Amino acid sequence: MLNPSIQNDFSFYRRTINRIRSPNPNHKTDLMGIEDLSPEFANRMSLFYANATPMLNSLANSTLNFVTSNPHLPIENITETLGTMAKVCQRMIENQDFCSRFQNEETVYFVLRVMVGVIILYDHVHPIGAFAKTTTQIDVRGSIKVLKEQPPTMVEGLLNSLRYTTRHLNDDTTPKNIKNMLAA
């Protein structure tokens, strides 16, 4: 999300390579040191970067694929694990004594990124999502509160991730107070 120009840069690369290539497939042209990718691999890369958050999208799709291909494993086991991870991250940041033990501000930011990523992943995997009133695995309101207590420059991208990459935020089952917290 923080580097939207990567798709444009990759498109420029593909156009440049196509211009440099000779129209005759038997005639090799010097690509001036540019690494040439196979068209199939370049197409897959284009589709990967077409998403706003390609890595998160890949994680969500992989998790959903795992859930559907293993019906003998209850989905509750996976969502409970994700919910526990989100709660642990939230409590780590809420607990000032623990948070003051972090030697580096980047560690706090890492924990916040993990928390947001797990919430989004939970929202993609769970049938009713992370924001519904009946979801007890994740304290979304508390997590948003923890994010808003951090410097805005540090967490604006994380709040945008919650706003724009979740599936169930705009559902009717999402409480208005959570929608309002993310709208501000």
PyMOL CGO cylinders between C-alpha atoms (Angstrom):
from pymol import cmd
from pymol.cgo import CYLINDER

trace = [
    CYLINDER, 0.00, 0.00, 0.00, 2.87, 2.36, 0.71, 0.3, 1, 1, 1, 1, 1, 1,
    CYLINDER, 2.87, 2.36, 0.71, 4.49, 1.84, -2.71, 0.3, 1, 1, 1, 1, 1, 1,
    CYLINDER, 4.49, 1.84, -2.71, 1.75, 1.95, -5.35, 0.3, 1, 1, 1, 1, 1, 1,
    CYLINDER, 1.75, 1.95, -5.35, 4.20, 2.85, -8.10, 0.3, 1, 1, 1, 1, 1, 1,
    CYLINDER, 4.20, 2.85, -8.10, 5.65, -0.66, -8.19, 0.3, 1, 1, 1, 1, 1, 1,
    CYLINDER, 5.65, -0.66, -8.19, 2.91, -1.81, -10.59, 0.3, 1, 1, 1, 1, 1, 1,
    CYLINDER, 2.91, -1.81, -10.59, 3.69, 1.10, -12.91, 0.3, 1, 1, 1, 1, 1, 1,
    CYLINDER, 3.69, 1.10, -12.91, 7.42, 0.41, -12.70, 0.3, 1, 1, 1, 1, 1, 1,
    CYLINDER, 7.42, 0.41, -12.70, 6.88, -3.24, -13.56, 0.3, 1, 1, 1, 1, 1, 1,
    CYLINDER, 6.88, -3.24, -13.56, 4.63, -2.29, -16.50, 0.3, 1, 1, 1, 1, 1, 1,
    CYLINDER, 4.63, -2.29, -16.50, 7.36, 0.04, -17.74, 0.3, 1, 1, 1, 1, 1, 1,
    CYLINDER, 7.36, 0.04, -17.74, 9.87, -2.82, -17.50, 0.3, 1, 1, 1, 1, 1, 1,
    CYLINDER, 9.87, -2.82, -17.50, 7.62, -5.12, -19.51, 0.3, 1, 1, 1, 1, 1, 1,
    CYLINDER, 7.62, -5.12, -19.51, 7.04, -2.49, -22.22, 0.3, 1, 1, 1, 1, 1, 1,
    CYLINDER, 7.04, -2.49, -22.22, 10.77, -1.80, -22.43, 0.3, 1, 1, 1, 1, 1, 1,
    CYLINDER, 10.77, -1.80, -22.43, 11.64, -5.47, -22.72, 0.3, 1, 1, 1, 1, 1, 1,
    CYLINDER, 11.64, -5.47, -22.72, 9.02, -5.92, -25.45, 0.3, 1, 1, 1, 1, 1, 1,
    CYLINDER, 9.02, -5.92, -25.45, 10.46, -2.98, -27.42, 0.3, 1, 1, 1, 1, 1, 1,
    CYLINDER, 10.46, -2.98, -27.42, 14.03, -4.28, -27.08, 0.3, 1, 1, 1, 1, 1, 1,
    CYLINDER, 14.03, -4.28, -27.08, 13.14, -7.80, -28.15, 0.3, 1, 1, 1, 1, 1, 1,
    CYLINDER, 13.14, -7.80, -28.15, 13.50, -8.52, -31.79, 0.3, 1, 1, 1, 1, 1, 1,
    CYLINDER, 13.50, -8.52, -31.79, 10.37, -9.32, -33.80, 0.3, 1, 1, 1, 1, 1, 1,
    CYLINDER, 10.37, -9.32, -33.80, 12.20, -12.41, -35.05, 0.3, 1, 1, 1, 1, 1, 1,
    CYLINDER, 12.20, -12.41, -35.05, 12.25, -14.99, -32.20, 0.3, 1, 1, 1, 1, 1, 1,
    CYLINDER, 12.25, -14.99, -32.20, 15.37, -16.66, -33.66, 0.3, 1, 1, 1, 1, 1, 1,
    CYLINDER, 15.37, -16.66, -33.66, 17.37, -13.43, -33.48, 0.3, 1, 1, 1, 1, 1, 1,
    CYLINDER, 17.37, -13.43, -33.48, 18.67, -12.62, -30.00, 0.3, 1, 1, 1, 1, 1, 1,
    CYLINDER, 18.67, -12.62, -30.00, 19.04, -8.93, -29.15, 0.3, 1, 1, 1, 1, 1, 1,
    CYLINDER, 19.04, -8.93, -29.15, 21.32, -7.57, -26.46, 0.3, 1, 1, 1, 1, 1, 1,
    CYLINDER, 21.32, -7.57, -26.46, 19.09, -6.52, -23.57, 0.3, 1, 1, 1, 1, 1, 1,
    CYLINDER, 19.09, -6.52, -23.57, 21.78, -4.14, -22.25, 0.3, 1, 1, 1, 1, 1, 1,
    CYLINDER, 21.78, -4.14, -22.25, 22.21, -6.08, -19.03, 0.3, 1, 1, 1, 1, 1, 1,
    CYLINDER, 22.21, -6.08, -19.03, 18.49, -6.15, -18.25, 0.3, 1, 1, 1, 1, 1, 1,
    CYLINDER, 18.49, -6.15, -18.25, 17.33, -9.46, -16.80, 0.3, 1, 1, 1, 1, 1, 1,
    CYLINDER, 17.33, -9.46, -16.80, 14.63, -10.96, -19.01, 0.3, 1, 1, 1, 1, 1, 1,
    CYLINDER, 14.63, -10.96, -19.01, 11.75, -12.80, -17.35, 0.3, 1, 1, 1, 1, 1, 1,
    CYLINDER, 11.75, -12.80, -17.35, 9.62, -15.41, -19.01, 0.3, 1, 1, 1, 1, 1, 1,
    CYLINDER, 9.62, -15.41, -19.01, 6.24, -14.05, -20.11, 0.3, 1, 1, 1, 1, 1, 1,
    CYLINDER, 6.24, -14.05, -20.11, 4.39, -16.48, -17.80, 0.3, 1, 1, 1, 1, 1, 1,
    CYLINDER, 4.39, -16.48, -17.80, 6.42, -15.37, -14.78, 0.3, 1, 1, 1, 1, 1, 1,
    CYLINDER, 6.42, -15.37, -14.78, 5.96, -11.70, -15.70, 0.3, 1, 1, 1, 1, 1, 1,
    CYLINDER, 5.96, -11.70, -15.70, 2.19, -12.24, -15.98, 0.3, 1, 1, 1, 1, 1, 1,
    CYLINDER, 2.19, -12.24, -15.98, 2.09, -13.84, -12.53, 0.3, 1, 1, 1, 1, 1, 1,
    CYLINDER, 2.09, -13.84, -12.53, 4.10, -10.95, -11.10, 0.3, 1, 1, 1, 1, 1, 1,
    CYLINDER, 4.10, -10.95, -11.10, 1.69, -8.46, -12.67, 0.3, 1, 1, 1, 1, 1, 1,
    CYLINDER, 1.69, -8.46, -12.67, -1.28, -10.20, -11.09, 0.3, 1, 1, 1, 1, 1, 1,
    CYLINDER, -1.28, -10.20, -11.09, 0.53, -10.32, -7.74, 0.3, 1, 1, 1, 1, 1, 1,
    CYLINDER, 0.53, -10.32, -7.74, 1.28, -6.60, -7.75, 0.3, 1, 1, 1, 1, 1, 1,
    CYLINDER, 1.28, -6.60, -7.75, -2.17, -5.67, -9.03, 0.3, 1, 1, 1, 1, 1, 1,
    CYLINDER, -2.17, -5.67, -9.03, -3.50, -6.00, -5.48, 0.3, 1, 1, 1, 1, 1, 1,
    CYLINDER, -3.50, -6.00, -5.48, -3.11, -3.10, -3.07, 0.3, 1, 1, 1, 1, 1, 1,
    CYLINDER, -3.11, -3.10, -3.07, -1.57, -5.45, -0.49, 0.3, 1, 1, 1, 1, 1, 1,
    CYLINDER, -1.57, -5.45, -0.49, -0.19, -8.35, -2.50, 0.3, 1, 1, 1, 1, 1, 1,
    CYLINDER, -0.19, -8.35, -2.50, 1.51, -10.21, 0.34, 0.3, 1, 1, 1, 1, 1, 1,
    CYLINDER, 1.51, -10.21, 0.34, -1.51, -9.99, 2.61, 0.3, 1, 1, 1, 1, 1, 1,
    CYLINDER, -1.51, -9.99, 2.61, -3.72, -11.13, -0.23, 0.3, 1, 1, 1, 1, 1, 1,
    CYLINDER, -3.72, -11.13, -0.23, -1.44, -14.13, -0.81, 0.3, 1, 1, 1, 1, 1, 1,
    CYLINDER, -1.44, -14.13, -0.81, -1.53, -15.01, 2.90, 0.3, 1, 1, 1, 1, 1, 1,
    CYLINDER, -1.53, -15.01, 2.90, -5.32, -14.75, 3.02, 0.3, 1, 1, 1, 1, 1, 1,
    CYLINDER, -5.32, -14.75, 3.02, -5.72, -16.87, -0.11, 0.3, 1, 1, 1, 1, 1, 1,
    CYLINDER, -5.72, -16.87, -0.11, -3.26, -19.48, 1.20, 0.3, 1, 1, 1, 1, 1, 1,
    CYLINDER, -3.26, -19.48, 1.20, -5.05, -19.65, 4.54, 0.3, 1, 1, 1, 1, 1, 1,
    CYLINDER, -5.05, -19.65, 4.54, -8.45, -19.96, 2.86, 0.3, 1, 1, 1, 1, 1, 1,
    CYLINDER, -8.45, -19.96, 2.86, -7.06, -22.67, 0.59, 0.3, 1, 1, 1, 1, 1, 1,
    CYLINDER, -7.06, -22.67, 0.59, -5.70, -24.51, 3.64, 0.3, 1, 1, 1, 1, 1, 1,
    CYLINDER, -5.70, -24.51, 3.64, -9.08, -24.25, 5.40, 0.3, 1, 1, 1, 1, 1, 1,
    CYLINDER, -9.08, -24.25, 5.40, -11.03, -25.53, 2.40, 0.3, 1, 1, 1, 1, 1, 1,
    CYLINDER, -11.03, -25.53, 2.40, -8.59, -28.32, 1.57, 0.3, 1, 1, 1, 1, 1, 1,
    CYLINDER, -8.59, -28.32, 1.57, -8.59, -29.63, 5.17, 0.3, 1, 1, 1, 1, 1, 1,
    CYLINDER, -8.59, -29.63, 5.17, -12.26, -29.97, 6.12, 0.3, 1, 1, 1, 1, 1, 1,
    CYLINDER, -12.26, -29.97, 6.12, -11.34, -32.31, 8.99, 0.3, 1, 1, 1, 1, 1, 1,
    CYLINDER, -11.34, -32.31, 8.99, -9.75, -29.32, 10.79, 0.3, 1, 1, 1, 1, 1, 1,
    CYLINDER, -9.75, -29.32, 10.79, -12.40, -27.07, 12.31, 0.3, 1, 1, 1, 1, 1, 1,
    CYLINDER, -12.40, -27.07, 12.31, -12.14, -23.47, 11.16, 0.3, 1, 1, 1, 1, 1, 1,
    CYLINDER, -12.14, -23.47, 11.16, -12.56, -22.47, 14.82, 0.3, 1, 1, 1, 1, 1, 1,
    CYLINDER, -12.56, -22.47, 14.82, -9.05, -23.81, 15.53, 0.3, 1, 1, 1, 1, 1, 1,
    CYLINDER, -9.05, -23.81, 15.53, -7.56, -21.47, 12.94, 0.3, 1, 1, 1, 1, 1, 1,
    CYLINDER, -7.56, -21.47, 12.94, -9.61, -18.43, 13.89, 0.3, 1, 1, 1, 1, 1, 1,
    CYLINDER, -9.61, -18.43, 13.89, -8.96, -19.03, 17.60, 0.3, 1, 1, 1, 1, 1, 1,
    CYLINDER, -8.96, -19.03, 17.60, -5.22, -19.11, 16.92, 0.3, 1, 1, 1, 1, 1, 1,
    CYLINDER, -5.22, -19.11, 16.92, -5.40, -15.90, 14.90, 0.3, 1, 1, 1, 1, 1, 1,
    CYLINDER, -5.40, -15.90, 14.90, -7.54, -14.28, 17.59, 0.3, 1, 1, 1, 1, 1, 1,
    CYLINDER, -7.54, -14.28, 17.59, -5.07, -15.27, 20.29, 0.3, 1, 1, 1, 1, 1, 1,
    CYLINDER, -5.07, -15.27, 20.29, -2.19, -13.82, 18.31, 0.3, 1, 1, 1, 1, 1, 1,
    CYLINDER, -2.19, -13.82, 18.31, -4.07, -10.52, 17.91, 0.3, 1, 1, 1, 1, 1, 1,
    CYLINDER, -4.07, -10.52, 17.91, -4.87, -10.38, 21.64, 0.3, 1, 1, 1, 1, 1, 1,
    CYLINDER, -4.87, -10.38, 21.64, -1.26, -11.10, 22.60, 0.3, 1, 1, 1, 1, 1, 1,
    CYLINDER, -1.26, -11.10, 22.60, -0.01, -8.30, 20.35, 0.3, 1, 1, 1, 1, 1, 1,
    CYLINDER, -0.01, -8.30, 20.35, -2.63, -5.90, 21.69, 0.3, 1, 1, 1, 1, 1, 1,
    CYLINDER, -2.63, -5.90, 21.69, -1.76, -6.71, 25.32, 0.3, 1, 1, 1, 1, 1, 1,
    CYLINDER, -1.76, -6.71, 25.32, 1.96, -6.34, 24.63, 0.3, 1, 1, 1, 1, 1, 1,
    CYLINDER, 1.96, -6.34, 24.63, 1.40, -2.76, 23.47, 0.3, 1, 1, 1, 1, 1, 1,
    CYLINDER, 1.40, -2.76, 23.47, -1.20, -1.92, 26.15, 0.3, 1, 1, 1, 1, 1, 1,
    CYLINDER, -1.20, -1.92, 26.15, 1.09, -3.07, 28.95, 0.3, 1, 1, 1, 1, 1, 1,
    CYLINDER, 1.09, -3.07, 28.95, 3.35, -0.06, 29.43, 0.3, 1, 1, 1, 1, 1, 1,
    CYLINDER, 3.35, -0.06, 29.43, 5.83, -1.97, 31.60, 0.3, 1, 1, 1, 1, 1, 1,
    CYLINDER, 5.83, -1.97, 31.60, 6.33, -4.52, 28.85, 0.3, 1, 1, 1, 1, 1, 1,
    CYLINDER, 6.33, -4.52, 28.85, 6.37, -1.90, 26.11, 0.3, 1, 1, 1, 1, 1, 1,
    CYLINDER, 6.37, -1.90, 26.11, 9.03, 0.13, 27.89, 0.3, 1, 1, 1, 1, 1, 1,
    CYLINDER, 9.03, 0.13, 27.89, 11.29, -2.92, 27.78, 0.3, 1, 1, 1, 1, 1, 1,
    CYLINDER, 11.29, -2.92, 27.78, 11.46, -2.68, 23.99, 0.3, 1, 1, 1, 1, 1, 1,
    CYLINDER, 11.46, -2.68, 23.99, 14.86, -1.26, 23.12, 0.3, 1, 1, 1, 1, 1, 1,
    CYLINDER, 14.86, -1.26, 23.12, 13.80, -0.17, 19.67, 0.3, 1, 1, 1, 1, 1, 1,
    CYLINDER, 13.80, -0.17, 19.67, 10.72, 1.67, 18.45, 0.3, 1, 1, 1, 1, 1, 1,
    CYLINDER, 10.72, 1.67, 18.45, 10.75, -0.63, 15.42, 0.3, 1, 1, 1, 1, 1, 1,
    CYLINDER, 10.75, -0.63, 15.42, 9.88, -3.54, 17.72, 0.3, 1, 1, 1, 1, 1, 1,
    CYLINDER, 9.88, -3.54, 17.72, 6.68, -1.77, 18.80, 0.3, 1, 1, 1, 1, 1, 1,
    CYLINDER, 6.68, -1.77, 18.80, 5.87, -1.04, 15.16, 0.3, 1, 1, 1, 1, 1, 1,
    CYLINDER, 5.87, -1.04, 15.16, 6.50, -4.69, 14.27, 0.3, 1, 1, 1, 1, 1, 1,
    CYLINDER, 6.50, -4.69, 14.27, 4.07, -5.88, 16.97, 0.3, 1, 1, 1, 1, 1, 1,
    CYLINDER, 4.07, -5.88, 16.97, 1.47, -3.40, 15.70, 0.3, 1, 1, 1, 1, 1, 1,
    CYLINDER, 1.47, -3.40, 15.70, 1.93, -4.64, 12.12, 0.3, 1, 1, 1, 1, 1, 1,
    CYLINDER, 1.93, -4.64, 12.12, 1.53, -8.25, 13.24, 0.3, 1, 1, 1, 1, 1, 1,
    CYLINDER, 1.53, -8.25, 13.24, -1.64, -7.33, 15.17, 0.3, 1, 1, 1, 1, 1, 1,
    CYLINDER, -1.64, -7.33, 15.17, -3.19, -5.57, 12.17, 0.3, 1, 1, 1, 1, 1, 1,
    CYLINDER, -3.19, -5.57, 12.17, -2.14, -8.32, 9.77, 0.3, 1, 1, 1, 1, 1, 1,
    CYLINDER, -2.14, -8.32, 9.77, -3.67, -11.00, 11.99, 0.3, 1, 1, 1, 1, 1, 1,
    CYLINDER, -3.67, -11.00, 11.99, -6.92, -9.02, 12.31, 0.3, 1, 1, 1, 1, 1, 1,
    CYLINDER, -6.92, -9.02, 12.31, -7.15, -8.68, 8.53, 0.3, 1, 1, 1, 1, 1, 1,
    CYLINDER, -7.15, -8.68, 8.53, -6.31, -12.34, 8.01, 0.3, 1, 1, 1, 1, 1, 1,
    CYLINDER, -6.31, -12.34, 8.01, -8.94, -13.30, 10.60, 0.3, 1, 1, 1, 1, 1, 1,
    CYLINDER, -8.94, -13.30, 10.60, -11.46, -11.10, 8.79, 0.3, 1, 1, 1, 1, 1, 1,
    CYLINDER, -11.46, -11.10, 8.79, -10.73, -12.85, 5.50, 0.3, 1, 1, 1, 1, 1, 1,
    CYLINDER, -10.73, -12.85, 5.50, -10.90, -16.37, 6.96, 0.3, 1, 1, 1, 1, 1, 1,
    CYLINDER, -10.90, -16.37, 6.96, -13.79, -16.15, 9.44, 0.3, 1, 1, 1, 1, 1, 1,
    CYLINDER, -13.79, -16.15, 9.44, -17.23, -16.44, 7.82, 0.3, 1, 1, 1, 1, 1, 1,
    CYLINDER, -17.23, -16.44, 7.82, -18.66, -13.38, 9.64, 0.3, 1, 1, 1, 1, 1, 1,
    CYLINDER, -18.66, -13.38, 9.64, -15.38, -11.51, 9.95, 0.3, 1, 1, 1, 1, 1, 1,
    CYLINDER, -15.38, -11.51, 9.95, -13.51, -9.77, 12.74, 0.3, 1, 1, 1, 1, 1, 1,
    CYLINDER, -13.51, -9.77, 12.74, -15.89, -6.84, 13.22, 0.3, 1, 1, 1, 1, 1, 1,
    CYLINDER, -15.89, -6.84, 13.22, -19.19, -8.55, 14.04, 0.3, 1, 1, 1, 1, 1, 1,
    CYLINDER, -19.19, -8.55, 14.04, -20.62, -8.16, 17.54, 0.3, 1, 1, 1, 1, 1, 1,
    CYLINDER, -20.62, -8.16, 17.54, -20.72, -11.91, 17.95, 0.3, 1, 1, 1, 1, 1, 1,
    CYLINDER, -20.72, -11.91, 17.95, -16.97, -12.27, 17.26, 0.3, 1, 1, 1, 1, 1, 1,
    CYLINDER, -16.97, -12.27, 17.26, -15.34, -12.76, 20.63, 0.3, 1, 1, 1, 1, 1, 1,
    CYLINDER, -15.34, -12.76, 20.63, -11.90, -13.81, 19.45, 0.3, 1, 1, 1, 1, 1, 1,
    CYLINDER, -11.90, -13.81, 19.45, -10.60, -10.31, 18.69, 0.3, 1, 1, 1, 1, 1, 1,
    CYLINDER, -10.60, -10.31, 18.69, -11.05, -7.04, 20.56, 0.3, 1, 1, 1, 1, 1, 1,
    CYLINDER, -11.05, -7.04, 20.56, -11.16, -4.86, 17.45, 0.3, 1, 1, 1, 1, 1, 1,
    CYLINDER, -11.16, -4.86, 17.45, -12.19, -1.77, 19.37, 0.3, 1, 1, 1, 1, 1, 1,
    CYLINDER, -12.19, -1.77, 19.37, -9.29, -2.20, 21.79, 0.3, 1, 1, 1, 1, 1, 1,
    CYLINDER, -9.29, -2.20, 21.79, -6.89, -2.84, 18.93, 0.3, 1, 1, 1, 1, 1, 1,
    CYLINDER, -6.89, -2.84, 18.93, -7.97, 0.32, 17.12, 0.3, 1, 1, 1, 1, 1, 1,
    CYLINDER, -7.97, 0.32, 17.12, -7.64, 2.24, 20.38, 0.3, 1, 1, 1, 1, 1, 1,
    CYLINDER, -7.64, 2.24, 20.38, -4.07, 0.93, 20.81, 0.3, 1, 1, 1, 1, 1, 1,
    CYLINDER, -4.07, 0.93, 20.81, -3.27, 2.00, 17.24, 0.3, 1, 1, 1, 1, 1, 1,
    CYLINDER, -3.27, 2.00, 17.24, -4.70, 5.49, 17.76, 0.3, 1, 1, 1, 1, 1, 1,
    CYLINDER, -4.70, 5.49, 17.76, -2.57, 5.96, 20.89, 0.3, 1, 1, 1, 1, 1, 1,
    CYLINDER, -2.57, 5.96, 20.89, 0.58, 5.68, 18.76, 0.3, 1, 1, 1, 1, 1, 1,
    CYLINDER, 0.58, 5.68, 18.76, 2.08, 8.56, 16.74, 0.3, 1, 1, 1, 1, 1, 1,
    CYLINDER, 2.08, 8.56, 16.74, -0.13, 9.13, 13.67, 0.3, 1, 1, 1, 1, 1, 1,
    CYLINDER, -0.13, 9.13, 13.67, 2.77, 8.97, 11.24, 0.3, 1, 1, 1, 1, 1, 1,
    CYLINDER, 2.77, 8.97, 11.24, 3.64, 5.53, 12.59, 0.3, 1, 1, 1, 1, 1, 1,
    CYLINDER, 3.64, 5.53, 12.59, 0.19, 3.94, 12.28, 0.3, 1, 1, 1, 1, 1, 1,
    CYLINDER, 0.19, 3.94, 12.28, -1.69, 5.74, 9.50, 0.3, 1, 1, 1, 1, 1, 1,
    CYLINDER, -1.69, 5.74, 9.50, -0.80, 2.98, 7.03, 0.3, 1, 1, 1, 1, 1, 1,
    CYLINDER, -0.80, 2.98, 7.03, -1.97, 0.34, 9.51, 0.3, 1, 1, 1, 1, 1, 1,
    CYLINDER, -1.97, 0.34, 9.51, -5.30, 2.10, 10.04, 0.3, 1, 1, 1, 1, 1, 1,
    CYLINDER, -5.30, 2.10, 10.04, -5.66, 2.39, 6.25, 0.3, 1, 1, 1, 1, 1, 1,
    CYLINDER, -5.66, 2.39, 6.25, -5.01, -1.33, 5.99, 0.3, 1, 1, 1, 1, 1, 1,
    CYLINDER, -5.01, -1.33, 5.99, -7.91, -1.99, 8.36, 0.3, 1, 1, 1, 1, 1, 1,
    CYLINDER, -7.91, -1.99, 8.36, -10.10, 0.47, 6.46, 0.3, 1, 1, 1, 1, 1, 1,
    CYLINDER, -10.10, 0.47, 6.46, -9.40, -0.75, 2.94, 0.3, 1, 1, 1, 1, 1, 1,
    CYLINDER, -9.40, -0.75, 2.94, -8.25, -4.39, 2.98, 0.3, 1, 1, 1, 1, 1, 1,
    CYLINDER, -8.25, -4.39, 2.98, -10.81, -6.01, 5.24, 0.3, 1, 1, 1, 1, 1, 1,
    CYLINDER, -10.81, -6.01, 5.24, -13.83, -7.79, 3.82, 0.3, 1, 1, 1, 1, 1, 1,
    CYLINDER, -13.83, -7.79, 3.82, -16.43, -7.28, 6.54, 0.3, 1, 1, 1, 1, 1, 1,
    CYLINDER, -16.43, -7.28, 6.54, -15.89, -3.70, 7.79, 0.3, 1, 1, 1, 1, 1, 1,
    CYLINDER, -15.89, -3.70, 7.79, -18.85, -2.35, 5.81, 0.3, 1, 1, 1, 1, 1, 1,
    CYLINDER, -18.85, -2.35, 5.81, -21.18, -5.23, 6.68, 0.3, 1, 1, 1, 1, 1, 1,
    CYLINDER, -21.18, -5.23, 6.68, -24.41, -4.57, 8.54, 0.3, 1, 1, 1, 1, 1, 1,
    CYLINDER, -24.41, -4.57, 8.54, -23.12, -6.69, 11.44, 0.3, 1, 1, 1, 1, 1, 1,
    CYLINDER, -23.12, -6.69, 11.44, -20.26, -4.25, 12.11, 0.3, 1, 1, 1, 1, 1, 1,
    CYLINDER, -20.26, -4.25, 12.11, -21.07, -1.97, 15.05, 0.3, 1, 1, 1, 1, 1, 1,
    CYLINDER, -21.07, -1.97, 15.05, -21.30, 1.73, 14.21, 0.3, 1, 1, 1, 1, 1, 1,
    CYLINDER, -21.30, 1.73, 14.21, -18.76, 2.66, 16.89, 0.3, 1, 1, 1, 1, 1, 1,
    CYLINDER, -18.76, 2.66, 16.89, -16.08, 0.56, 15.17, 0.3, 1, 1, 1, 1, 1, 1,
    CYLINDER, -16.08, 0.56, 15.17, -16.93, 2.09, 11.79, 0.3, 1, 1, 1, 1, 1, 1,
    CYLINDER, -16.93, 2.09, 11.79, -16.73, 5.56, 13.37, 0.3, 1, 1, 1, 1, 1, 1,
    CYLINDER, -16.73, 5.56, 13.37, -13.38, 4.78, 15.00, 0.3, 1, 1, 1, 1, 1, 1,
    CYLINDER, -13.38, 4.78, 15.00, -11.91, 3.87, 11.63, 0.3, 1, 1, 1, 1, 1, 1,
    CYLINDER, -11.91, 3.87, 11.63, -13.62, 6.72, 9.80, 0.3, 1, 1, 1, 1, 1, 1,
    CYLINDER, -13.62, 6.72, 9.80, -11.92, 9.39, 11.89, 0.3, 1, 1, 1, 1, 1, 1,
]
cmd.load_cgo(trace, "trace")
